[in-house]
Amino acid sequence: MTLAQPKKPTACLALADGTIFYGEGFGAEGDTVAELCFNTAMTGYQEIMTDPSYAGQIVTFTFPHIGNTGVNPEDDETGDPVAAGMVVKWMPTQSSNWRAVSELSDWLSSRGRIAIGGVDTRRLTRAIRQQGAPHVALSHRADGVFDIDALVQKARAFEGLSGLDLAKDVTCAQSYRWDEMRWAWPEGYTRQTDAKHKVVAIDYGAKRNILRCLASAGCDVTVLPATATAEDVLALNPDGVFLSNGPGDPAATGKYAVPMIQGVLEKDLPVFGICLGHQMLALALGAKTVKMNHGHHGANHPVKEIGTGKVEITSMNHGFAVDSQTLPEGVEETHVSLFDGSNCGLRIKDKPVFSVQHHPEASPGPQDSFYLFERFADAMAKAT
């Protein structure tokens, strides 16, 4: 009897500790170096890969069916994939979805993103949880020839995300207006034509669906780059200011973001922050942020709103967190993670200023957290 020969590996993932995972490559060929995280979401791989908050990271998907629904331009959170690469258990099959316009592998290849399939993602996820998010090098070569020693050295040479300001790399180059609202059947995406509140959104790596949610809440949105000053923001005479999600170390981004936020806070305008925007607000108020062991990445994270006791199922993507023990007097914690008790929200007691760590626009609940956009709109209505 002749046994079938196993396929020669065409991709490998090298961890800084020397551990090597072999598999089958898809997407673009080449090498990339990044921090490795895992995401537990069962859907939304395209949104995850195009979320600017994943800059500098390779994503391990714990759910095995990745690529089955293909890709389409409507699900992009920004123009191109931002995550450095992806790791999956099973190779993508031919897509089967009425919205698909191309295959995941072709989409990744055309956008220069590397992926590896056939990996024991359960083992890899356990390693990330136990050891913390490792530095890795991912290589895809059709000939299956790898310089393992060189890849391990690349992983070890990666400096990591601590102290790294990535917001400046993913922010918009210039200001722009946004009026597209959330997708709804049967019209799809429609335009905001009756905005009641003028909002300036600071783009630290803003997801498109956040801007859609602001428009759906009645906001006329002007987006400014991450490096905008308080003078830039106030010159537009906004009713409120929104602080977006984004990647990297909040303390590094805070070097230019914190003075801007502090200048805005002096004017008593309503302010709403999400993800990195939440961390930026906390830093501006005098709190501190910390690097997490492996972060929170998924669409099944239970978060409790302390004031009401309500539990929301949320989407999360962050490797840093606000240290609630450092919140100053006059600032209270509003939300906590039911997984580990980490901070997920804050507010200033005597001002219409609040923020959350999770992503209410991602709709995992699906509508558990949309009230936050309405709360922001209500605060602006009361202030005018």
Secondary structure, 3 states (H helix, E strand, C coil): CCCCCCCCCCEEEEECCCCEEEEEEEECCEEEEEEEEEECCCCCHHHHHCCHHHCCEEEEECCCCCCCCCECHHHCCCCCCCCCEEECCCCCCCCCCCCCCECHHHHHHHCCCEEEECCCHHHHHHHHHHHCCCEEEEEECCCCCCCHHHHHHHHHHCCCCCCCCCHHHHCCCCCEEECECCCECCCECCECCCCCEEEEEEECCCCHHHHHHHHHCCEEEEEEECCCCHHHHHCCCCCEEEECCCCCCHHHHHHHHHHHHHHHHCCCCCEEEECHHHHHHHHHCCCEEEEEEEEEEEEEEEEEECCCCCEEEEEEEEEEEEEHHHCCCCEEEEEEECCCCCEEEEEECCCCEEEECCCHHHCCCCCCCCHHHHHHHHHHHHHC
